[in-house]
Amino acid sequence: EARRALIQYIEGFYNPRRLHSGLGYRPPLEVLDEWFDNQSVA
């Protein structure tokens, strides 16, 4: 019960699709995908 409540709280607080002003009004997942795409493999 407590675990379920905690997960629901976190998912409600941190919405990965919400636009963030610090990321140029883009969702965090989009920024993360772009970052991984730009990484070069050594």
PDB file of N, CA, C and O in Angstrom:
ATOM      1  N   GLU A   1       0.835  -1.198   0.000  1.00  0.00           N
ATOM      2  CA  GLU A   1       0.000   0.000   0.000  1.00  0.00           C
ATOM      3  C   GLU A   1       0.877   1.258   0.000  1.00  0.00           C
ATOM      4  O   GLU A   1       0.671   2.163  -0.809  1.00  0.00           O
ATOM      5  N   ALA A   2       1.846   1.307   0.904  1.00  0.00           N
ATOM      6  CA  ALA A   2       2.723   2.481   0.984  1.00  0.00           C
ATOM      7  C   ALA A   2       3.556   2.622  -0.290  1.00  0.00           C
ATOM      8  O   ALA A   2       3.754   3.731  -0.786  1.00  0.00           O
ATOM      9  N   ARG A   3       4.039   1.510  -0.810  1.00  0.00           N
ATOM     10  CA  ARG A   3       4.841   1.548  -2.037  1.00  0.00           C
ATOM     11  C   ARG A   3       4.011   2.091  -3.195  1.00  0.00           C
ATOM     12  O   ARG A   3       4.495   2.909  -3.977  1.00  0.00           O
ATOM     13  N   ARG A   4       2.777   1.645  -3.305  1.00  0.00           N
ATOM     14  CA  ARG A   4       1.896   2.114  -4.377  1.00  0.00           C
ATOM     15  C   ARG A   4       1.638   3.614  -4.240  1.00  0.00           C
ATOM     16  O   ARG A   4       1.647   4.342  -5.233  1.00  0.00           O
ATOM     17  N   ALA A   5       1.409   4.068  -3.022  1.00  0.00           N
ATOM     18  CA  ALA A   5       1.164   5.491  -2.788  1.00  0.00           C
ATOM     19  C   ALA A   5       2.398   6.320  -3.151  1.00  0.00           C
ATOM     20  O   ALA A   5       2.275   7.400  -3.729  1.00  0.00           O
ATOM     21  N   LEU A   6       3.572   5.817  -2.815  1.00  0.00           N
ATOM     22  CA  LEU A   6       4.809   6.529  -3.131  1.00  0.00           C
ATOM     23  C   LEU A   6       5.016   6.620  -4.642  1.00  0.00           C
ATOM     24  O   LEU A   6       5.379   7.679  -5.155  1.00  0.00           O
ATOM     25  N   ILE A   7       4.790   5.535  -5.344  1.00  0.00           N
ATOM     26  CA  ILE A   7       4.939   5.531  -6.802  1.00  0.00           C
ATOM     27  C   ILE A   7       3.955   6.507  -7.441  1.00  0.00           C
ATOM     28  O   ILE A   7       4.324   7.245  -8.355  1.00  0.00           O
ATOM     29  N   GLN A   8       2.725   6.520  -6.979  1.00  0.00           N
ATOM     30  CA  GLN A   8       1.732   7.444  -7.528  1.00  0.00           C
ATOM     31  C   GLN A   8       2.132   8.891  -7.262  1.00  0.00           C
ATOM     32  O   GLN A   8       1.935   9.755  -8.116  1.00  0.00           O
ATOM     33  N   TYR A   9       2.691   9.161  -6.089  1.00  0.00           N
ATOM     34  CA  TYR A   9       3.130  10.521  -5.764  1.00  0.00           C
ATOM     35  C   TYR A   9       4.263  10.949  -6.695  1.00  0.00           C
ATOM     36  O   TYR A   9       4.235  12.044  -7.256  1.00  0.00           O
ATOM     37  N   ILE A  10       5.255  10.078  -6.853  1.00  0.00           N
ATOM     38  CA  ILE A  10       6.402  10.413  -7.699  1.00  0.00           C
ATOM     39  C   ILE A  10       5.963  10.614  -9.142  1.00  0.00           C
ATOM     40  O   ILE A  10       6.387  11.574  -9.785  1.00  0.00           O
ATOM     41  N   GLU A  11       5.128   9.733  -9.657  1.00  0.00           N
ATOM     42  CA  GLU A  11       4.665   9.866 -11.033  1.00  0.00           C
ATOM     43  C   GLU A  11       3.825  11.122 -11.223  1.00  0.00           C
ATOM     44  O   GLU A  11       3.847  11.720 -12.298  1.00  0.00           O
ATOM     45  N   GLY A  12       3.095  11.524 -10.207  1.00  0.00           N
ATOM     46  CA  GLY A  12       2.311  12.748 -10.298  1.00  0.00           C
ATOM     47  C   GLY A  12       3.174  13.991 -10.204  1.00  0.00           C
ATOM     48  O   GLY A  12       2.882  15.000 -10.846  1.00  0.00           O
ATOM     49  N   PHE A  13       4.238  13.929  -9.407  1.00  0.00           N
ATOM     50  CA  PHE A  13       5.122  15.081  -9.213  1.00  0.00           C
ATOM     51  C   PHE A  13       6.058  15.256 -10.393  1.00  0.00           C
ATOM     52  O   PHE A  13       6.240  16.369 -10.888  1.00  0.00           O
ATOM     53  N   TYR A  14       6.656  14.158 -10.846  1.00  0.00           N
ATOM     54  CA  TYR A  14       7.618  14.224 -11.937  1.00  0.00           C
ATOM     55  C   TYR A  14       6.978  13.664 -13.193  1.00  0.00           C
ATOM     56  O   TYR A  14       6.940  12.451 -13.397  1.00  0.00           O
ATOM     57  N   ASN A  15       6.490  14.534 -14.007  1.00  0.00           N
ATOM     58  CA  ASN A  15       5.863  14.146 -15.264  1.00  0.00           C
ATOM     59  C   ASN A  15       6.904  14.288 -16.371  1.00  0.00           C
ATOM     60  O   ASN A  15       7.259  15.411 -16.729  1.00  0.00           O
ATOM     61  N   PRO A  16       7.404  13.180 -16.924  1.00  0.00           N
ATOM     62  CA  PRO A  16       8.460  13.268 -17.930  1.00  0.00           C
ATOM     63  C   PRO A  16       8.017  13.907 -19.241  1.00  0.00           C
ATOM     64  O   PRO A  16       8.853  14.211 -20.092  1.00  0.00           O
ATOM     65  N   ARG A  17       6.724  14.111 -19.415  1.00  0.00           N
ATOM     66  CA  ARG A  17       6.222  14.749 -20.633  1.00  0.00           C
ATOM     67  C   ARG A  17       5.960  16.234 -20.439  1.00  0.00           C
ATOM     68  O   ARG A  17       5.695  16.957 -21.400  1.00  0.00           O
ATOM     69  N   ARG A  18       6.037  16.692 -19.171  1.00  0.00           N
ATOM     70  CA  ARG A  18       5.787  18.104 -18.882  1.00  0.00           C
ATOM     71  C   ARG A  18       6.927  18.951 -19.449  1.00  0.00           C
ATOM     72  O   ARG A  18       8.092  18.565 -19.358  1.00  0.00           O
ATOM     73  N   LEU A  19       6.596  20.088 -20.026  1.00  0.00           N
ATOM     74  CA  LEU A  19       7.608  20.980 -20.575  1.00  0.00           C
ATOM     75  C   LEU A  19       8.325  21.695 -19.432  1.00  0.00           C
ATOM     76  O   LEU A  19       7.689  22.141 -18.477  1.00  0.00           O
ATOM     77  N   HIS A  20       9.641  21.804 -19.532  1.00  0.00           N
ATOM     78  CA  HIS A  20      10.449  22.438 -18.496  1.00  0.00           C
ATOM     79  C   HIS A  20      11.129  23.672 -19.079  1.00  0.00           C
ATOM     80  O   HIS A  20      11.768  23.594 -20.128  1.00  0.00           O
ATOM     81  N   SER A  21      10.992  24.804 -18.405  1.00  0.00           N
ATOM     82  CA  SER A  21      11.592  26.039 -18.904  1.00  0.00           C
ATOM     83  C   SER A  21      13.109  25.949 -18.933  1.00  0.00           C
ATOM     84  O   SER A  21      13.738  26.524 -19.822  1.00  0.00           O
ATOM     85  N   GLY A  22      13.712  25.244 -17.987  1.00  0.00           N
ATOM     86  CA  GLY A  22      15.161  25.100 -17.952  1.00  0.00           C
ATOM     87  C   GLY A  22      15.707  24.251 -19.087  1.00  0.00           C
ATOM     88  O   GLY A  22      16.915  24.224 -19.321  1.00  0.00           O
ATOM     89  N   LEU A  23      14.831  23.566 -19.783  1.00  0.00           N
ATOM     90  CA  LEU A  23      15.241  22.714 -20.902  1.00  0.00           C
ATOM     91  C   LEU A  23      14.750  23.285 -22.233  1.00  0.00           C
ATOM     92  O   LEU A  23      14.598  22.560 -23.216  1.00  0.00           O
ATOM     93  N   GLY A  24      14.508  24.581 -22.246  1.00  0.00           N
ATOM     94  CA  GLY A  24      14.031  25.206 -23.482  1.00  0.00           C
ATOM     95  C   GLY A  24      12.593  24.845 -23.790  1.00  0.00           C
ATOM     96  O   GLY A  24      12.207  24.747 -24.955  1.00  0.00           O
ATOM     97  N   TYR A  25      11.801  24.647 -22.753  1.00  0.00           N
ATOM     98  CA  TYR A  25      10.387  24.267 -22.879  1.00  0.00           C
ATOM     99  C   TYR A  25      10.217  22.980 -23.676  1.00  0.00           C
ATOM    100  O   TYR A  25       9.331  22.855 -24.520  1.00  0.00           O
ATOM    101  N   ARG A  26      11.098  22.029 -23.377  1.00  0.00           N
ATOM    102  CA  ARG A  26      11.011  20.694 -23.973  1.00  0.00           C
ATOM    103  C   ARG A  26      10.865  19.684 -22.849  1.00  0.00           C
ATOM    104  O   ARG A  26      11.308  19.940 -21.729  1.00  0.00           O
ATOM    105  N   PRO A  27      10.253  18.546 -23.127  1.00  0.00           N
ATOM    106  CA  PRO A  27      10.121  17.519 -22.091  1.00  0.00           C
ATOM    107  C   PRO A  27      11.476  16.863 -21.813  1.00  0.00           C
ATOM    108  O   PRO A  27      12.305  16.745 -22.716  1.00  0.00           O
ATOM    109  N   PRO A  28      11.702  16.439 -20.576  1.00  0.00           N
ATOM    110  CA  PRO A  28      12.981  15.825 -20.206  1.00  0.00           C
ATOM    111  C   PRO A  28      13.359  14.623 -21.064  1.00  0.00           C
ATOM    112  O   PRO A  28      14.535  14.442 -21.379  1.00  0.00           O
ATOM    113  N   LEU A  29      12.397  13.806 -21.444  1.00  0.00           N
ATOM    114  CA  LEU A  29      12.724  12.626 -22.244  1.00  0.00           C
ATOM    115  C   LEU A  29      13.249  13.011 -23.626  1.00  0.00           C
ATOM    116  O   LEU A  29      14.118  12.334 -24.175  1.00  0.00           O
ATOM    117  N   GLU A  30      12.726  14.084 -24.178  1.00  0.00           N
ATOM    118  CA  GLU A  30      13.208  14.551 -25.480  1.00  0.00           C
ATOM    119  C   GLU A  30      14.655  15.032 -25.373  1.00  0.00           C
ATOM    120  O   GLU A  30      15.479  14.737 -26.238  1.00  0.00           O
ATOM    121  N   VAL A  31      14.956  15.769 -24.311  1.00  0.00           N
ATOM    122  CA  VAL A  31      16.317  16.263 -24.093  1.00  0.00           C
ATOM    123  C   VAL A  31      17.269  15.096 -23.867  1.00  0.00           C
ATOM    124  O   VAL A  31      18.381  15.093 -24.395  1.00  0.00           O
ATOM    125  N   LEU A  32      16.849  14.122 -23.099  1.00  0.00           N
ATOM    126  CA  LEU A  32      17.682  12.954 -22.829  1.00  0.00           C
ATOM    127  C   LEU A  32      17.944  12.160 -24.106  1.00  0.00           C
ATOM    128  O   LEU A  32      19.073  11.733 -24.350  1.00  0.00           O
ATOM    129  N   ASP A  33      16.918  11.963 -24.913  1.00  0.00           N
ATOM    130  CA  ASP A  33      17.092  11.259 -26.188  1.00  0.00           C
ATOM    131  C   ASP A  33      18.092  11.995 -27.080  1.00  0.00           C
ATOM    132  O   ASP A  33      18.948  11.372 -27.709  1.00  0.00           O
ATOM    133  N   GLU A  34      17.977  13.313 -27.129  1.00  0.00           N
ATOM    134  CA  GLU A  34      18.896  14.107 -27.944  1.00  0.00           C
ATOM    135  C   GLU A  34      20.327  13.983 -27.423  1.00  0.00           C
ATOM    136  O   GLU A  34      21.273  13.880 -28.203  1.00  0.00           O
ATOM    137  N   TRP A  35      20.473  13.995 -26.114  1.00  0.00           N
ATOM    138  CA  TRP A  35      21.803  13.869 -25.518  1.00  0.00           C
ATOM    139  C   TRP A  35      22.443  12.537 -25.895  1.00  0.00           C
ATOM    140  O   TRP A  35      23.610  12.496 -26.284  1.00  0.00           O
ATOM    141  N   PHE A  36      21.681  11.445 -25.779  1.00  0.00           N
ATOM    142  CA  PHE A  36      22.214  10.131 -26.131  1.00  0.00           C
ATOM    143  C   PHE A  36      22.542  10.050 -27.626  1.00  0.00           C
ATOM    144  O   PHE A  36      23.538   9.436 -28.008  1.00  0.00           O
ATOM    145  N   ASP A  37      21.718  10.659 -28.462  1.00  0.00           N
ATOM    146  CA  ASP A  37      21.972  10.648 -29.902  1.00  0.00           C
ATOM    147  C   ASP A  37      23.277  11.366 -30.248  1.00  0.00           C
ATOM    148  O   ASP A  37      23.943  11.016 -31.223  1.00  0.00           O
ATOM    149  N   ASN A  38      23.637  12.370 -29.450  1.00  0.00           N
ATOM    150  CA  ASN A  38      24.830  13.167 -29.730  1.00  0.00           C
ATOM    151  C   ASN A  38      26.105  12.604 -29.109  1.00  0.00           C
ATOM    152  O   ASN A  38      27.187  13.149 -29.330  1.00  0.00           O
ATOM    153  N   GLN A  39      25.998  11.538 -28.345  1.00  0.00           N
ATOM    154  CA  GLN A  39      27.183  10.938 -27.728  1.00  0.00           C
ATOM    155  C   GLN A  39      27.904  10.079 -28.753  1.00  0.00           C
ATOM    156  O   GLN A  39      27.289   9.293 -29.475  1.00  0.00           O
ATOM    157  N   SER A  40      29.208  10.242 -28.802  1.00  0.00           N
ATOM    158  CA  SER A  40      29.986   9.411 -29.730  1.00  0.00           C
ATOM    159  C   SER A  40      30.473   8.166 -29.003  1.00  0.00           C
ATOM    160  O   SER A  40      30.796   8.202 -27.816  1.00  0.00           O
ATOM    161  N   VAL A  41      30.518   7.084 -29.731  1.00  0.00           N
ATOM    162  CA  VAL A  41      30.977   5.821 -29.167  1.00  0.00           C
ATOM    163  C   VAL A  41      32.489   5.760 -29.348  1.00  0.00           C
ATOM    164  O   VAL A  41      33.003   5.942 -30.452  1.00  0.00           O
ATOM    165  N   ALA A  42      33.191   5.502 -28.254  1.00  0.00           N
ATOM    166  CA  ALA A  42      34.664   5.471 -28.311  1.00  0.00           C
ATOM    167  C   ALA A  42      35.160   4.132 -28.808  1.00  0.00           C
ATOM    168  O   ALA A  42      36.368   3.923 -28.921  1.00  0.00           O
TER     169      ALA A  42
END
